[in-house]
Amino acid sequence: MAQNVVEFEIRDQIALVRLNRPEVHNAIDRNVMDLLEEILAKLYDRPEILVVILTGAGRESFCAGGDIKYFATLKTREDALAMSRRMQAILNTLFSGNKVVIAAVNGRALGGGCELLTACHFRLAAEHATFSFRQAANGVITGWGGGVRLFRLLGHNHALQLFLTSETIDAWEAHRIHFVDRVLPAEDLLPAAFKLAKKITENSSAAVRGFLRIARKIQLCQIDELVNDETEQFADLWIGEDFKNWLNGFLLKQ
């Protein structure tokens, strides 16, 4: 690879993980998955690391979800299922692991980028950040487990409206509906994320992990069965005409 498409650094008990494909809005392809799996395996094997901060390179985008050119190579239902389950495993590491995960949303989050946010424990957003679950407009549903997590996070009405309209909301609206915990000037975003992380690391790591276990048990009640159903529907729609037409139309514009 010409660049490290995912970068990370460690500062004491805090790890900063940065998606690093700004030229394609930090979209996720196979190389990004490879590095995310490798980096998270290293981080989660180190008990002294208590907090992970997740962000994107540049100012324009946090993550645009899946890379469309990569998606175009997934031709069958089995291909879609394999990709979906692989990304679910990555997000489950964040959502269900023994580290506190703070998202520093440095720009727009689209589709799977919003799903990625549902796997984080805290979400801080720059004032210019925007959010859009684009799946319905593209002919599919959430494929990385974000559907179930968003319903649990926001409640039925707010989540369903975001899914069914594919509307874009700004950071302040995201804060109003409790998708985002804080909205900050762009230059304050990472310092605020590190400040929150530092406050967490000042407490007993055993106690922090104890609270994470409680939160995990509450959140995961029946979630595996629900996410599996979400994934099966996603794969059915992947090979449907609506998604194929959208994908072909997108690629023709490139």
C-alpha positions in Angstrom: 0.0 0.0 0.0 1.2 3.5 -0.9 0.1 4.8 2.5 -1.0 3.5 5.9 -4.7 3.6 5.3 -5.2 3.3 9.1 -2.7 5.0 11.4 -2.4 4.7 15.2 -0.3 6.0 18.0 -0.3 5.3 21.7 0.0 8.0 24.5 0.2 6.2 27.8 -3.2 4.5 28.3 -4.8 6.1 25.3 -4.6 4.9 21.6 -5.5 7.2 18.7 -6.7 5.3 15.6 -7.1 7.4 12.4 -8.7 6.3 9.2 -6.3 7.7 6.6 -7.9 7.8 3.1 -8.9 11.5 2.9 -8.9 11.4 -0.9 -11.9 9.0 -0.8 -13.4 10.5 2.4 -11.8 7.8 4.5 -14.0 5.1 3.0 -13.4 1.5 4.0 -12.1 -1.2 1.7 -10.4 -4.5 2.1 -7.0 -2.9 3.0 -8.7 -0.7 5.7 -10.3 -3.9 7.1 -7.0 -5.7 7.1 -5.3 -2.9 9.1 -8.2 -2.3 11.4 -8.2 -6.0 12.3 -4.4 -6.0 12.8 -4.3 -2.7 14.9 -7.3 -3.6 17.1 -5.8 -7.1 17.8 -2.6 -5.4 19.0 -4.5 -2.7 21.0 -6.9 -5.1 22.6 -4.1 -7.5 23.6 -2.6 -4.7 25.7 -4.4 -4.4 29.0 -2.6 -1.1 29.9 -4.5 0.7 27.1 -7.9 1.7 28.5 -9.3 4.2 25.9 -9.3 4.2 22.1 -10.0 7.5 20.2 -11.3 6.9 16.6 -11.1 9.7 14.0 -10.5 10.4 10.3 -7.8 12.2 8.4 -8.4 15.7 7.1 -11.3 18.0 7.9 -13.8 17.0 5.3 -14.9 13.5 6.3 -14.9 11.2 9.3 -15.8 8.2 7.2 -18.0 7.8 4.1 -18.7 4.1 4.8 -17.8 1.4 2.4 -15.6 2.2 -0.6 -17.9 2.0 -3.6 -15.3 0.7 -6.0 -14.6 -2.1 -3.5 -18.3 -2.7 -3.1 -18.5 -3.2 -6.9 -16.3 -6.2 -6.7 -18.7 -8.0 -4.4 -21.0 -9.7 -6.9 -22.8 -12.3 -5.0 -25.0 -12.6 -1.9 -22.2 -14.7 -0.3 -19.7 -11.9 -1.0 -21.9 -9.4 0.7 -22.5 -11.6 3.7 -18.7 -12.2 4.1 -18.0 -8.5 3.9 -20.9 -7.6 6.3 -19.8 -10.2 8.9 -16.2 -9.1 8.7 -17.1 -5.5 9.4 -19.5 -6.5 12.1 -16.7 -8.4 13.8 -14.5 -5.3 13.7 -17.3 -3.1 15.1 -18.2 -5.7 17.7 -14.6 -5.5 18.9 -15.1 -1.8 19.6 -18.7 -2.1 20.9 -18.2 -5.2 23.1 -14.5 -5.0 24.0 -12.7 -3.9 27.2 -11.7 -0.5 26.0 -13.7 2.7 26.1 -14.1 4.0 22.5 -14.4 7.7 21.8 -15.3 8.9 18.3 -13.9 12.3 17.3 -16.1 13.1 14.3 -13.9 15.5 12.3 -16.3 15.8 9.3 -19.2 14.1 7.5 -20.2 10.6 8.3 -22.1 8.7 5.7 -23.7 5.3 5.6 -21.3 2.8 7.2 -19.5 5.7 8.7 -22.5 6.4 10.8 -22.7 2.6 11.6 -19.2 2.9 12.8 -20.2 5.6 15.2 -22.9 3.4 16.7 -20.2 1.0 17.9 -18.5 3.8 20.0 -19.2 4.6 23.6 -18.9 8.4 23.2 -19.3 10.6 20.1 -17.8 14.1 20.0 -18.4 16.1 16.8 -16.8 19.1 15.1 -19.3 21.9 14.5 -19.2 21.3 10.7 -19.8 17.5 10.9 -22.8 16.1 9.2 -24.5 12.7 9.5 -26.5 10.6 7.0 -27.6 7.0 6.9 -27.7 6.7 3.1 -28.5 3.0 2.8 -32.2 3.3 1.9 -31.4 5.9 -0.8 -28.9 3.4 -2.3 -31.3 0.4 -2.2 -29.9 -1.5 0.8 -30.2 -1.4 4.6 -27.5 -1.3 7.3 -25.1 -4.2 6.9 -22.6 -3.7 9.8 -25.0 -4.1 12.7 -25.6 -0.3 13.0 -29.4 -0.7 12.5 -30.0 -2.6 15.7 -27.5 -0.4 17.6 -29.1 2.9 16.4 -32.6 1.8 17.4 -31.3 1.0 20.9 -29.3 4.2 21.0 -31.9 6.7 19.8 -35.2 4.9 20.3 -37.7 3.9 17.6 -38.8 7.2 16.1 -35.5 9.1 15.7 -33.7 6.0 14.3 -36.5 5.1 11.9 -36.7 8.6 10.5 -33.0 8.7 9.9 -33.2 5.4 8.1 -36.3 5.9 6.1 -35.5 9.5 4.9 -31.8 9.2 4.3 -31.7 12.8 5.4 -28.5 14.6 6.3 -28.5 16.2 9.8 -25.9 18.6 11.2 -24.0 18.2 14.4 -26.4 20.2 16.5 -29.4 18.1 15.4 -27.4 15.0 16.1 -26.7 16.4 19.5 -30.4 17.2 20.1 -31.4 13.6 19.4 -28.5 12.2 21.4 -26.5 10.7 18.6 -23.7 13.0 19.5 -22.6 13.8 23.0 -20.8 17.1 22.4 -20.3 19.6 19.6 -17.1 21.5 19.5 -15.1 23.8 17.2 -12.9 21.7 14.9 -9.7 22.8 16.5 -11.0 21.7 19.9 -12.2 18.3 18.9 -9.1 16.1 19.5 -8.0 18.0 22.6 -11.5 17.4 24.0 -11.4 13.7 23.1 -8.0 13.3 24.9 -9.3 15.3 27.9 -12.2 12.9 28.3 -9.9 9.9 27.8 -7.5 11.2 30.4 -10.3 11.7 32.9 -11.3 8.0 32.3 -7.8 6.7 32.7 -7.4 8.6 36.1 -9.9 6.1 37.5 -9.4 2.5 38.4 -9.0 0.5 35.2 -10.7 -2.5 36.9 -13.7 -0.3 37.8 -13.9 1.2 34.3 -13.9 -2.3 32.7 -16.5 -3.4 35.3 -18.9 -0.6 34.1 -18.1 -1.6 30.5 -19.2 -5.2 31.3 -22.5 -4.0 32.8 -23.1 -1.7 29.7 -22.3 -4.6 27.4 -24.7 -7.0 29.1 -27.5 -4.5 28.9 -26.8 -3.6 25.3 -26.2 -7.2 24.0 -29.4 -8.7 25.3 -30.7 -10.5 22.2 -28.7 -8.3 19.9 -26.9 -11.1 18.2 -30.1 -12.6 16.9 -31.4 -9.2 15.8 -28.1 -8.3 14.0 -28.1 -11.7 12.2 -31.6 -10.9 10.8 -30.4 -7.4 9.8 -27.4 -9.0 8.0 -29.5 -11.5 6.1 -31.8 -8.8 4.8 -28.8 -6.7 3.9 -27.5 -9.5 1.7 -30.8 -10.1 0.0 -31.0 -6.4 -0.9 -27.4 -6.4 -2.1 -28.3 -8.6 -5.0 -31.6 -6.8 -5.7 -32.2 -4.5 -8.6 -32.4 -1.2 -6.6 -28.9 -1.5 -5.2 -27.5 -2.8 -8.5 -29.0 0.2 -10.3 -27.6 2.7 -7.7 -24.2 1.1 -7.8 -23.9 1.1 -11.6 -25.1 4.7 -11.7 -22.5 5.7 -9.2 -19.7 4.0 -11.1 -20.7 5.5 -14.4 -20.2 9.0 -12.9 -16.6 8.2 -11.9 
